[in-house]
Amino acid sequence: MLWKKGRRSDNVEDVRDQSTGGGGGGMRFGGGKGLSLMAVVVIVGFGLLTGQDPMQILGQLSGQMTEQSAPQVTQQAGHAPPANDEQADFVRAVLGDTEDTWAQVFQQSGRNYKNPTLVLFSGQVGSACGYATAASGPFYCPADQKVYLDMSFFQEMAQRFKASGDFAQAYVIAHEVGHHVQTLLGISSKMQMARQQGQRMEGDGGLLVRQELQADCFAGVWANLAQKRHNWLEAGDIESALNAANAIGDDRLQQQSRGRVVPDSFTHGTSAQRVKWFKTGFAQGNINQCDTFSARAL
């Protein structure tokens, strides 16, 4: 991937040199009750054991966060990444291109796109959705409209999931930005309402799976439109993104972690589904083709 063609975003905050230890007694959600950092660690461990996304588990305990109900968590003041940090420069280039892509898409439908902020952290971080560790993987917090990324995840992708390459990493960033797009389109707030109404969230075909697959599709839309502008993909790049999508399907992660697959606990979709919806977005380059919520067959 010829990523150096991309415009660098100025919306990257680097807090890797800061610690999130101490502070006011743990993570507090809208209702005023908090979870201690130890409780968060236990939840993260449970998520890794069962193959579920720890941030999704936390979200189910707290309800989908909104700007109005953001918890009281001390967040670090970030700074721009060092100019000589090539990996951070890559992140800035990918994020910058997602900004340009989605600004264009939103403008075509008469909307304004608000850029998210991407926070680079190391080890653990405080967000408006609570504390998280690197074990949680990259995540998007709708309460502060920020993407959180510990870049050690890219090394884990290569070593644990055998999914390496610049474009595989770009897919991860674009997927999280896809959740930001969902927030701006009102999809995230509809998910919150559905949860409050007791609709089925987890499981094969559940709303969480549909939300995640739509973010995969949005990542594919970005990849299509970015390629048309830059012609920056090289041989094997698409395959590396598809390999990444395939490696982090619920079925594959559960099989690896506990030796069996439990469809009722799915939160992100199967490997085949994740590949399918990324390919749909990439082939069509049209956000209207990403309506996973209406699709009968995922």
N, C-alpha and C positions, 0 to 999 in steps of 0.2 A: 504494500500500500504506500503510495507516494504522498504520505500525510503532510509533508512539509509544504505542500501547495495550499493548505488550509489557513484561513485567517485565525489568528490567535485571539481567544476570548480574554477579556479583562475580568470575567466573573468567576475566577478561581481563587479561593482562599486557602492558604497553606497554614495548617495548625499542627504540622507534624512535629514541631519542636516544642510543643506545649503538652502539659499533663492535665488530665481531667480528674485527677484524684481529689479527695476531700469534698468540700462543698456541702450544700444543705441537705444531707440526709437521704440522698437517692432521688429516684425518678418520681415525679408527682404528676398525676393526670388531672383532667378537668374536675373530677369530683373531690379533689383535695387529698385523696389517699395516695401514698407513695409506695414504690417498690424499691427496696434497697438494692445497691449494686450487686450484692451477693445473690439476691433473688434473680436479678437479670442474668447473672452468670449461669445459674441453675437452668433458667429458661433457655438460654443459648445452648447449653449442653444437651438439654432435652431435644431441642430442635435438630441438632446435629445427629443425635442418636436415631431419631425417627425419620430423618430426611425432610423435615418441614423447615420452612423459612422462619428463623427466630423472630424477625421483625413482624411477620404475620401473626405469630403467636401473641406477641406483645400487643399488636393491634387489636386482636380479639379480646384481650383482657381489658383494654382501655377504651375500645371504640375507636373508629377512625378519627384522627386528630383534625381539628380545623383551626384556623387562625384565631377564632373566638375562644376556643377551649384549650389553647396551647398550655402544656404543663410548665411549671416553674423549674427550669433546668439551667444551670450556669453554662453559658456557651463561650467559647474562646473567641477573642478578636483575632481574625486571621490577617495574613499579609500576602503579598504576591509571591509566587514561587521564585526561587533563584533563577536568574537568567541562564545559567549554565546547566540547569537540570533538564536533560533531554526527555526523560520520561514525563515530567510535568509539562514540558513544552508540547509533547504529543497530546496529552490530555487537553491542553488549551486549544490545540488545533482542531481536535474532534469536537469539543464543546462549541467552539466558534462556528464550526460548520453546521452543527445542529441549530444554532441560533439563526443563522442565515436561512437555512432550509425552512424551519417552522415559521419564521417571520414571513417568508414568501407564501407559504401555504395558508396561513391565517389571513394575510392580506387579500388573497384571492377570494376568500369567503366573507370579506368585510369585517374581520376581527383584528385585534391587536395582540401580538405575541409578547408576553412578558418573560424576559430571560430568567432562567433559574440561576442559582449560584451553585458551584461545585466546590465542596470542601474536601481537601486532601488531609487525611489524618493518619496517625500511626498508633496502632494498639487499641485505643478506645477514644470515644468522642461523645460530647454532649450535644444533643439536638433538641429541637422543640418537640420531638416525639419521644424524648427520653435518652438515656445513655445506651450506647451500643459498643460492641467490641469488634475487632477485625474478624472474629469468627462469624459474625452476622453476614459478612459479605457486603458488597455495595448495596445501598438502599436510598430511596427517595422519601423525604418527609414532607407531606403536604402542608403541615402546619407552618413551616418556615419556607417552603418551596425551595429546598436545597437538596442536592444530590451529595451523598457522602461516600467517599472512596478511599480505602486503604489500598495502595498500589501493590502491596504484597499479594493481593488476591490474584493479580495477573500471573505471578510466579506459581501460585497454587493451581491456577487453571492449567498451566503448562505441565506441572509435575503430577498433580493428582488426577486431573481430568483429561490430560493429553490434548489440550486445546490451546495451541500457541499461535502467535502471529499478531501483527498490528491490527488487522481487521477484526480478529476475534475479540481483541480488547476494545476496539471501537464499538463493536456490537453491544458489549456490556454497558458502555456509557450511553449509547443511543437508547437502549432498553430503559434505563433509569430516567432518561429525559422523556421517554414515552409516557412514563407515569406523570411527569409534570404536564405534558400535553393533556392528559386525562383530567388533571386538576383544573386546568384553564377551561376545558370544555364542559366542566360540571359533572363529569363522570364519577370522579372521586366522591363528591358530595352525594350523588345518587347511591353509591356503594354504602356510604354511611347510613343513609335512610333505610336501605334494604336490610342492613345488619340490625338496626333498631327494630325493624318490623319482623325480625325473626326468619328472614328468608335464608335459604341454604347457601352458605358461603364456601365451605370446604367440599372436597370430593370431586370426582370426575364429572365435569359439566357444571360444577358449582360456580358461583359468581366470582370468587377469587381466581379460579383458573381462567375464566373468561377475561378478567381484567389483565392478568399477566400475559395471556396470549395476544391480547390487543396491543400491549406494549411491545411484544415481539414483532407484530405486524407494523407498528409505527416505526420501529427500528429499521425494518425492511424498506418502508417508504423513504425514510431518510437516506438509506444507502443508495436507492435508485436515483433520487434527485441529486444527491451529492456527486454520484458518478457522472451524471449528465453534465454537471458544471465543470468538474475537474478532470474527468477521465483518469482517476488516480488509482484504480484497482489493478492489481497485477495478477498473474496466473496463480491460482490457488487461494486467493483472498476470500472469495465467496465460500469456497469449501471450508476454510478455517472458521468462518462465522457459523456455518451450518454445523460444523463439528462441535463448536462451543454450545450452540443451542441444543444439540443432541446430548451433550455430556451432562447438562444440568436439568434434564427432565426429571419429574418426580419419581417416575418408575425406576429410572436408572439409579438415582441417588438412594432411593429406599433399598433397592436390591443390593447396592454396595454396602450400605450402612448396617442393615439388619437381615439381609439374606432373603427378604420377601417383599412383595409389593402390596400396599394397602390403598386401593383406589379411593376409599372413603376419606382418606386424609390428604388427598392431593390439594395443593395450593397453587401450583404453577403450570400444570399440564404435563403430559408425557413427552418424552423426547421427540416422538414422531409429530405430535401436535405443535411443539415449539418450532421445529424445523418447517412444518407446513405453513405456519402463519408468518414466519419471517420471509419465506419464499413468496408467499402471497403479496406481502407488502413490497418486496423487491421487484417482483414481476410487474405489478400494476402501478406502483408509484402513486397510488391514489388512496387517501385516507378513508374515503367512502367504502373501500373494499375491506376495511378492517373491523366491520361490525360483528365482533365475536359474540356479542350478547344476543343477537338474533339468529345466529347460526345454529342449525339443528345438529349438524355433525361437526364436531371440532377436530 
